[in-house]
Amino acid sequence: MKTLTCALIGLLAASTVRGAGAPADPPDARQELREVLRQTPSLAHGAELFRNCVPCHGTDGNGLPQGDVPAIAQQHQRVIAKQLIDYRHAERWDPLMEEVVARHGLSSARDIADVAAYVAAQRRDGARAGTGDGRQVETGARLYSRDCAGCHGADGEGNGVTLVPRLAGQHYKYVLRQLHDTLEQRRPNMPPPHPQLFDPLQVNELTGLADYLARLQPPRRVLTP
C-alpha cells in the first residue's frame, strides 16, 4: 500500500509560504488547516496511522535508499499538515498521495494533526540521504546561500511557524524532481519566487543545489510555534 507522503514535503520545492501574487488557498483548505492546528495531537494515534506510510517512507520516516520518496522525519508539523491538506484540495498533485489523504484513516483534522506530529517527532538521518556525484556541490552551496538561506535558514532548518520546510538531509533524487516539477508547472502550491529563481538555472546548477541539500546535515535546533 503506498502511503502518507509519497511526494510529501520535503524540500525547497516544498516551501509553502505564500508570496506576493501567489494564488490564495481555497477557503475550505484554509479552514481545514486552522482546524488541524487547533488539535492537541496524539503521538500514539499518529504512530498507528503512520503504519500506512512505512512502505514508502520507511519505518522511521527517512525514506528508502533509492531516494524517490522524501525523508519526512523531523519535518515541521505544520508543513506536513499543510502539504497533506494541499493534496486533498488539488493544490499539490500526486496520484498516490491524493488517494492517501482521501483514505487510509486521514479523514479528520485530528488524524492529520496526529500523524503530522508523529512524523515531526522522528529523527532526520541525513547520513542516509541519497546524494549526487558530488561534482557540483560547491555550485549548489553558492546558490543556496544566495537564493534560499534567507527563508530556509543557513543550515536548511526551515521554520515551522512560517510553514517553511526543513531541507537539510533530503534525498537528492527527490529534491531534483521537485525542482523540475516546479519549473514545468507541476507544483501548483509552489509560491513565487521559486519558479522565477529556478528558471535561469542550468542543469549543473539544479543538480548541484539538490546534491548540496542532500549532504547538508540536519540541524539540531527546531523552530516551532
Backbone as ProteinMPNN parsed JSONL, in Angstrom:
{"seq_chain_A": "MKTLTCALIGLLAASTVRGAGAPADPPDARQELREVLRQTPSLAHGAELFRNCVPCHGTDGNGLPQGDVPAIAQQHQRVIAKQLIDYRHAERWDPLMEEVVARHGLSSARDIADVAAYVAAQRRDGARAGTGDGRQVETGARLYSRDCAGCHGADGEGNGVTLVPRLAGQHYKYVLRQLHDTLEQRRPNMPPPHPQLFDPLQVNELTGLADYLARLQPPRRVLTP", "coords_chain_A": {"N_chain_A": [[0.849, -1.188, 0.0], [0.727, 2.088, -0.957], [1.742, 5.274, 0.465], [1.392, 7.673, 3.128], [3.015, 9.923, 2.354], [4.045, 10.047, -0.371], [5.089, 11.898, -1.885], [5.662, 14.037, -0.33], [6.688, 16.384, 1.544], [9.104, 17.786, 1.958], [11.17, 19.944, 1.072], [12.958, 22.224, -0.761], [11.618, 22.847, -2.961], [9.35, 22.45, -1.702], [8.394, 24.524, -0.233], [5.93, 26.437, 1.437], [5.244, 29.018, 1.942], [3.37, 31.808, 1.171], [3.862, 34.036, -1.425], [3.897, 37.406, -2.794], [1.37, 37.847, -5.16], [0.893, 35.166, -5.388], [-1.454, 32.478, -5.814], [-4.245, 32.33, -3.661], [-4.958, 29.997, -1.028], [-7.758, 27.738, -1.29], [-10.804, 28.648, 0.382], [-11.916, 26.527, 1.96], [-9.71, 24.881, 2.326], [-7.997, 26.518, 3.837], [-9.57, 26.775, 6.116], [-9.609, 24.107, 6.944], [-6.908, 23.685, 7.592], [-6.639, 25.478, 9.738], [-8.305, 24.203, 11.567], [-6.918, 21.8, 11.947], [-4.61, 22.758, 13.206], [-5.631, 23.539, 15.59], [-5.902, 21.281, 17.073], [-4.973, 19.007, 19.721], [-2.335, 17.03, 19.447], [-2.094, 13.422, 19.268], [0.485, 11.338, 19.771], [0.548, 8.581, 19.918], [-1.721, 7.73, 18.49], [-0.982, 8.849, 16.066], [1.229, 7.255, 15.451], [-0.014, 4.83, 14.915], [-1.463, 5.497, 12.595], [0.671, 6.047, 10.936], [1.624, 3.607, 10.142], [0.571, 2.987, 7.682], [2.22, 4.406, 6.066], [4.72, 3.396, 6.045], [5.628, 1.557, 3.939], [6.46, 3.274, 1.853], [7.856, 5.418, 3.061], [9.512, 4.341, 4.945], [10.335, 2.797, 8.129], [11.051, 4.727, 9.966], [10.519, 7.138, 8.807], [12.476, 8.176, 7.139], [12.576, 7.67, 4.465], [13.398, 5.622, 1.527], [16.267, 3.752, 0.267], [16.572, 4.25, -2.533], [15.76, 6.857, -2.931], [13.587, 8.169, -4.145], [11.339, 8.916, -2.79], [10.405, 11.325, -0.381], [12.365, 12.074, 2.567], [10.697, 12.4, 5.513], [10.839, 12.526, 8.199], [11.304, 14.476, 11.115], [10.438, 16.715, 9.861], [8.767, 19.861, 9.885], [5.838, 20.039, 11.842], [3.622, 21.644, 11.09], [4.19, 22.124, 8.425], [3.988, 19.557, 7.309], [1.26, 19.032, 7.797], [0.088, 21.067, 6.227], [0.884, 20.326, 3.612], [-0.391, 17.832, 3.321], [-3.066, 18.645, 3.396], [-3.075, 20.255, 1.118], [-2.797, 18.299, -0.88], [-5.284, 17.096, -0.603], [-6.968, 19.074, -1.528], [-6.296, 19.467, -4.16], [-4.235, 21.252, -4.521], [-1.726, 20.441, -4.609], [-0.1, 17.934, -6.528], [-0.2, 14.463, -6.919], [-0.844, 11.225, -7.717], [-0.786, 8.996, -5.929], [-0.525, 10.175, -3.382], [-2.795, 11.758, -3.336], [-4.754, 9.84, -3.189], [-4.1, 8.72, -0.743], [-4.619, 10.773, 1.163], [-7.297, 10.876, 0.959], [-8.146, 8.536, 1.943], [-7.298, 5.733, 4.071], [-7.472, 6.367, 6.813], [-7.045, 9.095, 7.226], [-9.141, 10.999, 7.709], [-10.04, 13.079, 9.196], [-9.508, 16.251, 10.911], [-8.163, 15.772, 13.256], [-6.847, 13.342, 12.692], [-4.963, 14.137, 10.744], [-3.494, 15.999, 12.228], [-2.44, 14.312, 14.207], [-0.832, 12.371, 12.826], [0.948, 14.072, 11.547], [2.247, 15.232, 13.736], [3.487, 12.983, 14.81], [5.283, 12.232, 12.761], [6.893, 14.52, 12.679], [8.201, 14.241, 15.077], [10.059, 12.267, 14.676], [13.489, 11.355, 14.008], [15.549, 13.002, 11.722], [17.768, 11.48, 9.545], [20.422, 12.421, 8.107], [22.637, 11.139, 7.093], [21.73, 9.035, 5.67], [20.618, 9.957, 3.397], [20.079, 9.898, -0.087], [22.551, 10.842, -2.452], [24.043, 13.012, -4.994], [26.616, 12.953, -7.566], [28.538, 14.56, -6.512], [30.045, 16.447, -7.884], [29.092, 18.987, -8.345], [28.648, 20.225, -5.949], [29.774, 22.48, -4.673], [28.884, 24.522, -6.327], [26.148, 24.268, -5.834], [26.091, 24.946, -3.096], [26.797, 27.631, -3.183], [24.633, 28.733, -4.619], [22.533, 28.088, -2.888], [23.165, 29.601, -0.599], [22.907, 32.141, -1.668], [20.25, 32.323, -2.709], [18.393, 30.842, -1.182], [18.849, 30.524, 1.571], [17.925, 32.685, 3.026], [15.202, 32.288, 3.562], [14.951, 29.523, 4.15], [16.886, 29.082, 6.031], [20.261, 29.087, 7.295], [21.283, 26.562, 7.76], [19.49, 24.951, 6.511], [17.257, 24.484, 8.054], [14.628, 25.368, 8.041], [11.356, 26.649, 9.053], [8.913, 26.191, 11.281], [6.882, 27.889, 12.108], [6.35, 29.717, 10.061], [5.738, 28.033, 8.014], [7.825, 27.1, 6.432], [9.686, 24.627, 4.926], [11.907, 22.13, 6.321], [14.966, 21.427, 4.814], [17.44, 20.232, 4.948], [19.385, 17.319, 4.554], [17.692, 16.003, 2.805], [16.595, 13.688, 0.282], [18.53, 13.439, -2.655], [17.528, 12.7, -5.279], [14.807, 13.129, -4.957], [14.674, 15.872, -4.32], [15.707, 16.964, -6.687], [13.765, 16.192, -8.531], [11.583, 17.668, -7.595], [12.453, 20.274, -8.066], [12.476, 20.324, -10.873], [9.78, 19.734, -11.327], [8.636, 22.061, -10.378], [9.62, 23.963, -12.198], [8.385, 23.035, -14.49], [5.763, 23.46, -14.023], [4.29, 21.68, -12.428], [3.762, 21.829, -9.806], [1.436, 23.19, -8.263], [1.096, 24.437, -5.764], [3.402, 25.775, -5.271], [4.842, 28.669, -4.32], [5.605, 32.003, -5.644], [8.868, 33.229, -4.849], [9.867, 30.965, -6.193], [9.615, 29.589, -8.843], [10.603, 31.652, -10.475], [13.199, 31.979, -9.482], [14.351, 29.514, -10.081], [14.191, 29.331, -12.833], [16.322, 30.577, -14.469], [18.43, 28.843, -13.987], [20.994, 26.531, -14.859], [21.38, 23.058, -15.903], [23.498, 21.853, -14.471], [23.553, 23.504, -12.254], [21.093, 23.083, -11.022], [21.347, 20.353, -10.374], [23.512, 20.569, -8.659], [22.452, 22.097, -6.55], [20.481, 20.359, -5.534], [22.139, 18.236, -4.75], [23.75, 19.455, -2.832], [21.877, 20.059, -0.793], [21.117, 17.484, -0.06], [23.409, 16.627, 1.182], [23.675, 18.331, 3.279], [23.846, 18.572, 6.704], [21.279, 17.706, 8.967], [20.038, 20.216, 11.114], [20.216, 20.66, 14.702], [18.573, 22.365, 16.073], [15.153, 23.336, 16.292], [12.575, 25.178, 14.938], [9.549, 26.089, 16.158], [5.998, 26.732, 16.708]], "CA_chain_A": [[0.0, 0.0, 0.0], [1.504, 3.321, -0.999], [1.292, 5.939, 1.646], [1.164, 9.013, 3.62], [3.638, 11.071, 1.74], [4.877, 9.609, -1.479], [5.631, 13.097, -2.516], [5.118, 14.936, 0.678], [7.155, 17.678, 1.834], [10.478, 17.766, 1.719], [12.136, 20.4, 0.197], [12.989, 23.587, -1.219], [10.44, 22.947, -3.778], [8.159, 22.231, -0.91], [8.062, 25.682, 0.58], [4.525, 26.787, 1.307], [4.994, 30.412, 2.3], [2.76, 32.48, 0.04], [4.468, 35.301, -1.787], [3.023, 38.344, -3.487], [0.911, 37.368, -6.447], [0.605, 33.736, -5.36], [-2.874, 32.203, -5.633], [-4.613, 32.025, -2.282], [-5.536, 28.683, -0.81], [-9.22, 27.746, -1.233], [-11.283, 28.897, 1.752], [-12.095, 25.303, 2.728], [-8.38, 24.404, 2.701], [-7.531, 27.354, 4.944], [-10.354, 26.41, 7.285], [-9.173, 22.791, 7.395], [-5.617, 23.832, 8.256], [-6.88, 26.086, 11.052], [-8.871, 23.176, 12.434], [-5.829, 20.876, 12.29], [-3.686, 23.405, 14.137], [-6.296, 23.679, 16.896], [-5.932, 19.987, 17.739], [-3.88, 18.558, 20.584], [-2.019, 15.764, 18.778], [-1.792, 12.179, 19.977], [1.56, 10.625, 19.086], [0.207, 7.154, 19.851], [-2.612, 7.562, 17.34], [-0.177, 9.144, 14.884], [2.05, 6.078, 15.154], [-0.899, 3.851, 14.28], [-1.736, 5.947, 11.236], [1.902, 6.027, 10.154], [1.863, 2.26, 9.607], [0.222, 3.018, 6.262], [3.244, 5.171, 5.367], [6.005, 2.704, 6.119], [6.147, 1.001, 2.679], [7.117, 4.306, 1.042], [8.71, 6.335, 3.819], [10.361, 3.632, 5.883], [9.81, 2.672, 9.487], [11.352, 5.92, 10.758], [10.217, 8.339, 8.047], [13.634, 8.68, 6.406], [12.519, 7.265, 3.072], [14.061, 4.396, 1.113], [17.584, 4.028, -0.311], [16.557, 4.763, -3.907], [15.655, 8.304, -2.845], [12.483, 8.744, -4.916], [10.322, 9.365, -1.841], [11.104, 12.223, 0.545], [12.514, 11.881, 4.004], [9.745, 13.288, 6.17], [11.173, 12.593, 9.625], [11.755, 15.76, 11.669], [9.876, 17.847, 9.134], [7.913, 20.636, 10.778], [4.473, 19.522, 11.914], [2.715, 22.485, 10.309], [4.493, 21.911, 6.999], [3.39, 18.276, 6.938], [-0.195, 19.201, 7.757], [-0.259, 21.905, 5.072], [1.047, 19.564, 2.382], [-1.472, 16.846, 3.262], [-4.289, 19.36, 3.036], [-2.943, 20.659, -0.286], [-3.139, 17.135, -1.71], [-6.724, 16.867, -0.535], [-7.67, 20.13, -2.259], [-5.707, 19.584, -5.504], [-3.24, 22.314, -4.553], [-0.493, 19.721, -4.928], [-0.513, 16.792, -7.35], [0.454, 13.167, -6.945], [-1.966, 10.287, -7.631], [-0.722, 8.174, -4.728], [-0.807, 10.977, -2.206], [-4.197, 12.187, -3.382], [-5.534, 8.712, -2.686], [-3.795, 8.537, 0.676], [-5.301, 11.744, 2.018], [-8.737, 10.636, 0.869], [-8.451, 7.263, 2.591], [-6.254, 5.292, 4.998], [-7.575, 6.91, 8.161], [-6.817, 10.543, 7.329], [-10.451, 11.544, 7.365], [-10.421, 14.179, 10.082], [-8.443, 17.163, 11.312], [-7.386, 15.112, 14.301], [-5.959, 12.367, 12.061], [-3.841, 14.85, 10.122], [-2.678, 16.553, 13.309], [-1.739, 13.238, 14.909], [0.242, 11.783, 12.021], [1.95, 15.114, 11.328], [3.034, 15.36, 14.965], [4.33, 11.789, 14.951], [6.371, 12.333, 11.783], [7.777, 15.604, 13.103], [8.959, 13.799, 16.245], [11.086, 11.307, 14.288], [14.792, 11.972, 13.789], [16.07, 13.014, 10.356], [19.099, 10.894, 9.453], [20.995, 12.923, 6.873], [23.648, 10.23, 6.585], [21.082, 8.05, 4.807], [20.024, 10.61, 2.226], [20.746, 9.646, -1.357], [23.25, 12.026, -2.936], [24.509, 13.012, -6.37], [28.012, 12.528, -7.747], [29.405, 15.448, -5.756], [30.865, 17.341, -8.699], [28.53, 20.338, -8.382], [28.232, 20.6, -4.599], [30.167, 23.859, -4.386], [27.93, 25.366, -7.048], [24.903, 24.222, -5.081], [26.256, 25.695, -1.855], [26.775, 29.06, -3.522], [23.262, 29.089, -4.977], [21.687, 28.016, -1.697], [23.467, 30.753, 0.235], [22.439, 33.351, -2.326], [18.834, 32.366, -3.059], [17.493, 30.012, -0.384], [19.101, 30.559, 3.017], [17.151, 33.741, 3.657], [13.929, 31.726, 4.036], [15.083, 28.157, 4.656], [17.875, 29.036, 7.093], [21.634, 28.795, 6.892], [21.509, 25.128, 7.867], [18.377, 24.225, 5.904], [16.368, 24.034, 9.124], [13.255, 25.784, 7.835], [10.682, 27.353, 10.144], [7.56, 25.667, 11.413], [5.923, 28.966, 12.326], [6.006, 30.335, 8.779], [5.49, 26.955, 7.052], [8.98, 26.885, 5.546], [10.115, 23.257, 5.235], [13.279, 21.721, 6.563], [15.541, 20.878, 3.587], [18.701, 19.54, 5.218], [19.356, 15.865, 4.578], [16.641, 15.47, 1.942], [17.14, 12.847, -0.784], [18.933, 14.13, -3.879], [16.626, 12.444, -6.4], [13.526, 13.761, -4.674], [14.837, 17.315, -4.458], [15.885, 17.3, -8.1], [12.468, 16.065, -9.198], [10.73, 18.789, -7.213], [12.936, 21.45, -8.782], [11.985, 20.241, -12.248], [8.318, 19.855, -11.287], [8.326, 23.483, -10.221], [9.907, 24.62, -13.476], [7.454, 22.551, -15.507], [4.417, 23.811, -13.554], [3.607, 20.522, -11.845], [3.624, 22.085, -8.376], [0.584, 24.379, -8.163], [1.193, 25.133, -4.472], [4.724, 26.372, -5.125], [4.642, 30.113, -4.453], [6.737, 32.844, -6.008], [9.623, 33.43, -6.094], [10.579, 29.75, -6.577], [9.78, 29.384, -10.294], [11.457, 32.701, -11.041], [14.568, 31.708, -9.072], [14.865, 28.316, -10.738], [14.119, 29.41, -14.3], [17.581, 30.829, -15.162], [19.476, 27.909, -13.594], [21.401, 25.488, -15.782], [21.238, 21.704, -15.367], [24.517, 21.611, -13.45], [23.209, 24.265, -11.064], [19.993, 22.376, -10.377], [21.878, 19.141, -9.755], [24.351, 20.976, -7.54], [21.594, 22.521, -5.45], [19.895, 19.148, -4.957], [23.202, 17.471, -4.102], [24.161, 20.187, -1.626], [20.855, 19.883, 0.234], [21.176, 16.106, 0.416], [24.593, 16.472, 2.031], [23.596, 19.268, 4.4], [23.462, 17.833, 7.899], [20.105, 18.279, 9.644], [20.376, 20.959, 12.327], [19.594, 20.188, 15.927], [17.533, 23.27, 16.54], [13.864, 23.229, 15.6], [11.743, 26.36, 15.169], [8.153, 25.687, 16.214], [5.156, 27.744, 17.344]], "C_chain_A": [[0.887, 1.241, 0.0], [0.918, 4.295, 0.002], [1.62, 7.372, 1.887], [1.987, 10.123, 3.04], [4.539, 10.692, 0.617], [5.264, 10.771, -2.348], [5.392, 14.237, -1.582], [5.824, 16.251, 0.707], [8.514, 17.863, 1.321], [10.989, 19.023, 1.35], [12.005, 21.796, -0.17], [11.878, 23.804, -2.176], [9.203, 22.717, -2.979], [7.78, 23.418, -0.071], [6.631, 26.11, 0.341], [4.232, 28.211, 1.725], [4.474, 31.138, 1.068], [3.414, 33.819, -0.214], [3.467, 36.199, -2.471], [2.642, 37.783, -4.838], [0.605, 35.883, -6.472], [-0.888, 33.517, -5.179], [-3.164, 31.817, -4.195], [-5.148, 30.603, -2.193], [-7.066, 28.792, -0.847], [-9.69, 27.948, 0.194], [-11.434, 27.626, 2.575], [-10.758, 24.701, 3.137], [-7.827, 25.209, 3.867], [-8.255, 26.987, 6.232], [-9.902, 25.053, 7.84], [-7.828, 22.885, 8.12], [-5.788, 24.463, 9.634], [-7.416, 25.056, 12.041], [-7.802, 22.169, 12.867], [-4.941, 21.488, 13.357], [-4.31, 23.646, 15.505], [-6.257, 22.38, 17.71], [-4.756, 19.827, 18.701], [-3.488, 17.166, 20.117], [-1.772, 14.607, 19.742], [-0.709, 11.448, 19.195], [1.249, 9.141, 18.952], [-0.712, 6.882, 18.657], [-1.873, 7.862, 16.041], [0.684, 7.973, 14.476], [1.22, 4.992, 14.488], [-1.171, 4.228, 12.828], [-0.503, 5.83, 10.346], [2.231, 4.636, 9.606], [1.538, 2.192, 8.12], [1.318, 3.675, 5.423], [4.563, 4.427, 5.231], [6.487, 2.153, 4.78], [6.868, 2.015, 1.799], [8.172, 5.075, 1.827], [9.615, 5.657, 4.834], [9.816, 3.673, 7.295], [10.033, 3.925, 10.323], [11.145, 7.213, 9.98], [11.378, 8.92, 7.27], [13.665, 8.236, 4.95], [13.287, 5.986, 2.815], [15.355, 4.717, 0.381], [17.564, 4.611, -1.717], [16.293, 6.262, -3.978], [14.535, 8.951, -3.628], [11.416, 9.365, -4.026], [11.009, 10.225, -0.783], [11.295, 11.645, 1.941], [11.593, 12.889, 4.679], [9.991, 13.39, 7.668], [11.721, 13.971, 9.978], [11.343, 16.949, 10.794], [8.929, 18.582, 10.084], [6.463, 20.161, 10.683], [3.511, 20.332, 11.042], [2.946, 22.318, 8.812], [3.851, 20.617, 6.526], [1.875, 18.408, 6.816], [-0.626, 19.996, 6.533], [-0.153, 21.125, 3.77], [-0.045, 18.504, 2.24], [-2.787, 17.499, 2.839], [-4.238, 19.816, 1.584], [-3.24, 19.503, -1.228], [-4.655, 16.914, -1.732], [-7.501, 17.861, -1.399], [-7.062, 20.423, -3.632], [-4.801, 20.802, -5.644], [-1.834, 21.742, -4.755], [-0.896, 18.403, -5.557], [0.398, 15.596, -7.145], [-0.638, 12.129, -6.752], [-1.954, 9.454, -6.352], [-1.095, 8.967, -3.49], [-2.247, 11.472, -2.179], [-5.115, 11.076, -2.88], [-5.333, 8.541, -1.183], [-4.593, 9.502, 1.545], [-6.815, 11.593, 1.956], [-9.144, 9.375, 1.617], [-7.445, 7.013, 3.714], [-6.287, 6.033, 6.334], [-7.347, 8.389, 8.303], [-8.102, 11.29, 6.98], [-10.847, 12.745, 8.201], [-9.222, 15.068, 10.367], [-7.56, 16.526, 12.377], [-6.414, 14.114, 13.694], [-4.734, 13.043, 11.456], [-2.923, 15.423, 11.187], [-1.843, 15.475, 13.985], [-0.589, 12.678, 14.091], [1.326, 12.807, 11.725], [2.842, 15.276, 12.553], [3.968, 14.166, 15.14], [5.53, 11.861, 14.008], [7.377, 13.393, 12.214], [8.668, 15.181, 14.261], [10.045, 12.794, 15.913], [12.381, 12.039, 13.93], [15.199, 11.875, 12.32], [17.51, 12.495, 10.35], [19.713, 11.29, 8.123], [22.03, 12.004, 6.275], [23.053, 9.204, 5.629], [20.468, 8.665, 3.555], [20.806, 10.241, 0.971], [21.365, 10.929, -1.883], [23.589, 11.895, -4.416], [25.97, 12.611, -6.446], [29.015, 13.467, -7.088], [30.154, 16.486, -6.561], [30.367, 18.785, -8.688], [28.131, 20.847, -7.01], [28.603, 22.046, -4.282], [29.261, 24.854, -5.098], [26.609, 25.431, -6.294], [24.967, 25.009, -3.792], [26.182, 27.196, -2.111], [25.355, 29.515, -3.835], [22.354, 29.079, -3.751], [21.906, 29.239, -0.811], [22.878, 32.028, -0.356], [20.915, 33.427, -2.387], [17.888, 31.72, -2.053], [17.628, 30.213, 1.124], [18.279, 31.617, 3.73], [15.825, 33.265, 4.213], [14.12, 30.387, 4.74], [16.138, 28.006, 5.739], [19.24, 28.614, 6.608], [21.938, 27.313, 6.89], [20.378, 24.303, 7.252], [17.341, 23.769, 6.899], [14.909, 24.409, 8.906], [12.68, 26.487, 9.051], [9.235, 26.891, 10.218], [6.511, 26.746, 11.569], [5.426, 29.524, 10.997], [5.836, 29.316, 7.655], [6.609, 26.793, 6.022], [9.576, 25.526, 5.878], [11.595, 23.13, 5.55], [13.79, 21.03, 5.297], [16.766, 20.015, 3.847], [18.507, 18.03, 5.253], [18.243, 15.248, 3.754], [17.273, 14.702, 0.779], [17.372, 13.647, -2.07], [17.918, 13.94, -5.006], [15.278, 13.113, -6.187], [13.615, 15.271, -4.86], [14.918, 17.702, -5.934], [14.561, 17.198, -8.853], [11.548, 17.232, -8.853], [11.164, 20.092, -7.879], [12.403, 21.461, -10.213], [10.462, 20.329, -12.302], [7.894, 21.308, -11.155], [8.526, 24.223, -11.538], [8.883, 24.253, -14.542], [5.999, 22.667, -15.065], [3.609, 22.595, -13.105], [3.495, 20.639, -10.328], [2.759, 23.32, -8.171], [0.678, 25.103, -6.824], [2.574, 25.741, -4.238], [4.633, 27.877, -5.359], [5.829, 30.805, -5.108], [7.558, 33.077, -4.728], [10.279, 32.169, -6.627], [10.701, 29.559, -8.091], [10.71, 30.41, -10.929], [12.922, 32.479, -10.675], [15.174, 30.535, -9.841], [15.003, 28.479, -12.242], [15.469, 29.673, -14.97], [18.676, 29.806, -14.881], [19.737, 26.87, -14.682], [21.288, 24.116, -15.101], [22.253, 21.445, -14.26], [24.211, 22.364, -12.16], [22.059, 23.603, -10.3], [20.495, 21.113, -9.679], [22.759, 19.48, -8.554], [23.541, 21.38, -6.33], [20.984, 21.305, -4.75], [20.938, 18.342, -4.19], [23.658, 18.144, -2.816], [23.158, 19.966, -0.495], [20.877, 18.47, 0.796], [22.33, 15.893, 1.385], [24.581, 17.394, 3.247], [23.086, 18.532, 5.626], [22.28, 18.499, 8.6], [20.518, 19.003, 10.915], [19.67, 20.385, 13.545], [18.451, 21.088, 16.372], [16.276, 23.153, 15.665], [13.048, 24.469, 15.952], [10.276, 25.95, 15.081], [7.341, 26.808, 16.845], [5.371, 27.788, 18.843]], "O_chain_A": [[1.719, 1.404, 0.893], [-0.253, 4.185, 0.364], [2.043, 8.138, 1.021], [1.614, 11.275, 3.262], [5.729, 11.005, 0.662], [5.733, 10.579, -3.47], [4.958, 15.308, -2.007], [5.525, 17.139, -0.091], [8.765, 18.097, 0.139], [12.116, 18.563, 1.538], [11.004, 22.456, 0.108], [11.258, 24.868, -2.188], [8.098, 22.781, -3.518], [6.879, 23.298, 0.759], [6.162, 26.147, -0.797], [3.065, 28.58, 1.851], [5.104, 31.074, 0.012], [3.509, 34.648, 0.691], [2.323, 35.807, -2.704], [3.497, 37.298, -5.58], [0.105, 35.38, -7.478], [-1.537, 34.283, -4.467], [-2.409, 31.06, -3.583], [-5.714, 30.074, -3.15], [-7.615, 29.829, -0.475], [-9.046, 27.47, 1.128], [-11.119, 27.628, 3.765], [-10.67, 24.071, 4.191], [-7.247, 24.639, 4.791], [-7.646, 26.898, 7.298], [-9.821, 24.87, 9.054], [-7.631, 22.237, 9.148], [-5.152, 24.031, 10.595], [-7.026, 25.042, 13.208], [-7.785, 21.736, 14.019], [-4.559, 20.81, 14.31], [-3.602, 23.926, 16.472], [-6.549, 22.389, 18.905], [-3.695, 20.425, 18.522], [-4.224, 16.209, 20.358], [-1.309, 14.793, 20.867], [-0.952, 10.989, 18.08], [1.649, 8.512, 17.973], [-0.506, 5.926, 17.909], [-2.108, 7.205, 15.027], [0.857, 7.716, 13.285], [1.705, 4.306, 13.589], [-1.116, 3.379, 11.938], [-0.613, 5.551, 9.152], [3.045, 4.515, 8.69], [2.158, 1.427, 7.381], [1.342, 3.516, 4.202], [5.412, 4.78, 4.412], [7.678, 2.269, 4.492], [7.793, 1.652, 1.073], [9.257, 5.351, 1.314], [10.399, 6.323, 5.51], [8.944, 4.481, 7.618], [9.298, 4.171, 11.279], [11.552, 8.279, 10.441], [11.286, 10.047, 6.784], [14.679, 8.408, 4.273], [13.769, 5.339, 3.744], [15.531, 5.843, -0.084], [18.451, 5.39, -2.068], [16.58, 6.881, -5.003], [14.521, 10.173, -3.77], [10.673, 10.244, -4.463], [12.1, 9.876, -0.331], [10.497, 10.84, 2.421], [11.699, 14.092, 4.442], [9.414, 14.249, 8.334], [12.504, 14.552, 9.227], [11.845, 18.058, 10.973], [8.358, 17.972, 10.987], [5.939, 19.916, 9.596], [2.68, 19.76, 10.336], [2.001, 22.366, 8.025], [3.238, 20.58, 5.459], [1.283, 17.947, 5.841], [-1.601, 19.637, 5.873], [-1.022, 21.253, 2.908], [-0.568, 18.303, 1.143], [-3.524, 16.954, 2.018], [-5.253, 19.771, 0.889], [-3.87, 19.7, -2.267], [-5.226, 16.583, -2.771], [-8.559, 17.534, -1.935], [-7.283, 21.492, -4.2], [-4.617, 21.325, -6.744], [-0.884, 22.474, -5.034], [-1.908, 17.812, -5.178], [1.622, 15.717, -7.194], [-1.307, 12.14, -5.718], [-3.006, 9.229, -5.753], [-1.874, 8.509, -2.654], [-2.846, 11.591, -1.11], [-6.125, 11.339, -2.229], [-6.278, 8.253, -0.447], [-5.177, 9.097, 2.55], [-7.532, 12.123, 2.805], [-10.324, 9.159, 1.894], [-6.827, 7.941, 4.237], [-5.238, 6.297, 6.92], [-7.444, 8.91, 9.414], [-8.128, 12.111, 6.063], [-11.879, 13.367, 7.945], [-8.077, 14.699, 10.105], [-6.346, 16.727, 12.388], [-5.265, 14.038, 14.13], [-3.607, 12.58, 11.633], [-1.701, 15.342, 11.061], [-0.673, 15.695, 14.299], [0.518, 12.524, 14.607], [2.504, 12.455, 11.657], [4.056, 15.439, 12.423], [5.111, 14.326, 15.569], [6.66, 11.583, 14.411], [8.586, 13.177, 12.121], [9.772, 15.704, 14.414], [10.877, 12.488, 16.767], [12.353, 13.221, 13.588], [15.193, 10.788, 11.742], [18.366, 13.014, 11.066], [19.55, 10.588, 7.125], [22.289, 12.069, 5.073], [23.78, 8.573, 4.863], [19.864, 7.96, 2.746], [22.037, 10.266, 0.963], [20.762, 11.997, -1.771], [23.446, 10.829, -5.014], [26.507, 12.008, -5.517], [30.217, 13.199, -7.105], [30.837, 17.331, -5.984], [31.128, 19.705, -8.986], [27.358, 21.799, -6.906], [27.807, 22.764, -3.677], [28.911, 25.897, -4.545], [26.023, 26.501, -6.134], [23.999, 25.675, -3.426], [25.572, 27.936, -1.34], [24.922, 30.568, -3.366], [21.506, 29.958, -3.593], [20.948, 29.844, -0.331], [22.405, 32.895, 0.378], [20.344, 34.49, -2.141], [16.694, 32.017, -2.064], [16.653, 30.089, 1.864], [17.967, 31.468, 4.911], [15.363, 33.78, 5.232], [13.531, 30.141, 5.792], [16.282, 26.926, 6.313], [19.366, 27.877, 5.63], [22.764, 26.849, 6.103], [20.317, 23.09, 7.45], [16.622, 22.799, 6.657], [14.03, 23.817, 9.533], [13.41, 26.875, 9.964], [8.436, 27.168, 9.324], [5.356, 26.538, 11.197], [4.233, 29.773, 10.825], [5.794, 29.685, 6.481], [6.364, 26.398, 4.882], [9.944, 25.297, 7.03], [12.418, 23.926, 5.098], [13.122, 20.143, 4.765], [17.091, 19.149, 3.036], [17.587, 17.524, 5.896], [17.881, 14.092, 3.973], [18.373, 15.04, 0.342], [16.52, 14.422, -2.504], [17.494, 14.916, -5.624], [14.674, 13.611, -7.137], [12.742, 15.879, -5.48], [14.273, 18.655, -6.37], [14.27, 18.025, -9.716], [10.82, 17.729, -9.711], [10.321, 20.922, -8.22], [11.935, 22.49, -10.7], [9.91, 20.934, -13.221], [6.905, 21.732, -11.754], [7.68, 25.023, -11.938], [8.554, 25.072, -15.4], [5.111, 22.051, -15.655], [2.411, 22.494, -13.366], [3.17, 19.667, -9.646], [3.293, 24.402, -7.927], [0.363, 26.291, -6.759], [2.881, 26.174, -3.128], [4.374, 28.313, -6.481], [6.933, 30.262, -5.128], [6.991, 33.115, -3.636], [11.184, 32.275, -7.455], [11.816, 29.379, -8.581], [11.504, 30.081, -11.81], [13.804, 32.764, -11.485], [16.349, 30.556, -10.205], [15.847, 27.83, -12.86], [15.752, 29.032, -15.982], [19.751, 29.886, -15.475], [18.811, 26.394, -15.338], [21.121, 24.027, -13.885], [21.907, 20.88, -13.223], [24.576, 21.903, -11.079], [22.063, 23.571, -9.07], [20.121, 20.833, -8.54], [22.753, 18.765, -7.551], [23.899, 21.044, -5.201], [20.972, 21.231, -3.521], [20.658, 17.827, -3.108], [23.923, 17.469, -1.82], [23.555, 19.713, 0.642], [20.677, 18.275, 1.994], [22.237, 15.075, 2.301], [25.405, 17.238, 4.148], [22.011, 17.934, 5.59], [22.279, 19.714, 8.803], [21.274, 18.455, 11.717], [18.649, 19.707, 13.424], [17.482, 20.627, 16.975], [16.353, 22.903, 14.462], [12.852, 24.773, 17.128], [9.82, 25.509, 14.026], [7.901, 27.725, 17.445], [4.738, 28.587, 19.534]]}, "name": "protein", "num_of_chains": 1, "seq": "MKTLTCALIGLLAASTVRGAGAPADPPDARQELREVLRQTPSLAHGAELFRNCVPCHGTDGNGLPQGDVPAIAQQHQRVIAKQLIDYRHAERWDPLMEEVVARHGLSSARDIADVAAYVAAQRRDGARAGTGDGRQVETGARLYSRDCAGCHGADGEGNGVTLVPRLAGQHYKYVLRQLHDTLEQRRPNMPPPHPQLFDPLQVNELTGLADYLARLQPPRRVLTP"}
